[in-house]
Amino acid sequence: MVRLWATVSRLACLGTLMIAAGCATNEDRLQLADLLGEWQVTSLQGEPPPQLPRPATLIIDDQGNVGGSGGINQFRARLDTAALAEGRLVITPGPTTLAAGPPEAMAFERRYLQTLGVVDDYARRNGTLYLFANEQPVMVLSAGGMAVDS
């Protein structure tokens, strides 16, 4: 029964995310400038991050360089700016540091980095960045650092 309730709660959360983000159309596609800055992960696959040594972040610069923290390790990746111009979000994973941490934090970090590699769409509303994979919301990030609210 508890497992069923957890599944129902996750589905309700994902439904809320889809309504809040709306569906991105060609008219409201984001530009690279809209993605610049530091973002903090507030939800991954419908669940908040566990207790982490440091916040899980995503940092995107104006050259398409991506980096951040998975909560334990630092990572680098690359944003495909040509795909972005076509309305697709493609992030190619790169190197990460190799520190160890608590099992729950390590599992979250692994899911976070895997999810970044499969995102394909996005929406931004009121300082929140929503990332999608196969039309499903998979991550929510809040503006932090130098990200500018639109």
N, C-alpha and C positions, 0 to 999 in steps of 0.2 A: 504494500500500500504506500509506504514511504517512497519507494522508487517510482511508482506511478505518479505520485504528487510532484516529485522532482522533475519528471519528464513534462508534466502538464505546465509546471511553473516556467520551465525553459521555453516551451513553445509559446506561452503567453508573452514572455519577455521578447522573443524573436518577433512575434507579431507586432508588438509595440514598437520595436526598432524599425520594422518595415514601414509602419504608418508614419513614424516620426521622420524618417529619412525621405520617404517618398521614393518614387522611381526617377532616376536621372534620365533626362531626355537630351537629345542633341542640343536643344536650346539652352539647357542649363549645365552643360558639361563644364568641369573645372579646368582651369589652366594651371600650368606649373606654378605660377605665382600664388594660386590659391592653396597649394599644398606646402609651401615653404614654411619652415620653422620647426619647432619642437612640439610634439604631440605626446600625450600620456595615455596609455591604455587604461580604459575604464571598464571594458567588457571584452571578453574573448569567448566566442561561441556561446554567447548568452550568459556567461558567468563572470563575476568580478575576479580580478587577480587575487591570488592568495597573498598572505604576508610575504613580502619580498625584501631582500636586503636593500634594494634601491628600486625606485619606480621603473616600470617597463615603459620605454620611450621609443619614439620614431622621430628621426630628424631628417629633413629633406632640404637640400640646398639648391641654389639656382642653376647648378650644373648637372642636376640629376643624381648627385651622390646621396646615398641613404646610409644612415647609421643609427645608433642608439644603444639602448640597454634592454636585454631580455629580463632584467631583474637581478641577474647575477653576472652574466658576461656581456661584454661590448660586442657589437657586430657591425659589419659593413655590408652594403648591398648596392645595387644600381637600379635606378628608375629608367625605364626605356622611354625617353622623351618623344621618339617617333611614334610609338604606340599611344602615348598620351595625347598627341596631336590628333590621333584617329579616334579618341574617345575611349581608349582602353587603358587600364592600369596594369602595368607589368613590372614587377620587382624581381630582379635576379639576385638570389642570395650570394653572399660573399663570405669572407673569413670571419671567424668569431674567436674571442679569447677562450681559454679552456679551464676556467676556474670551476670548482665544484661547490655545491650548496645543498641546502635541505632538499630531500626528495620531492616534496610537493612543489617547491620553487623550480627545481630542475625540470619537472614534468611540464609545468606551465611554460617555461622558457622554450622548451622543445616544441610545444604546440604553437606558441606565438611565432617562432621563426618558420615553422612549416606553413602556417597560415599565411604569413607574408608572401611566401612563394607561390601561393595559389590565388591570391586576390586578383580580380579582373575588372572591378567596377567600384565606384565610389560616389558619395554624395557629401556635401558639406552644408550644414544648417546651424546657424547661431553659435559658431565657435566649436562645433562638434563635427568630427570627421567619421563617416560611416564607411566601412570597407565591406565589399561583397565578393562572394565567389559563387559562380553559377546562379546568380540572381538571389542568393541567400545572404542575409547579413551575417558576417562572421566576426567583426571587430568594431568597437566603438572607441574613439580616442578624443580626448578633450584638448583644447588649445592650451599650450603652456610655453614658457620661454618666449621666443620671438614670433610665434604664429600670430597673425593679425586676424581679428574677427571681421567677417564680411557682412 
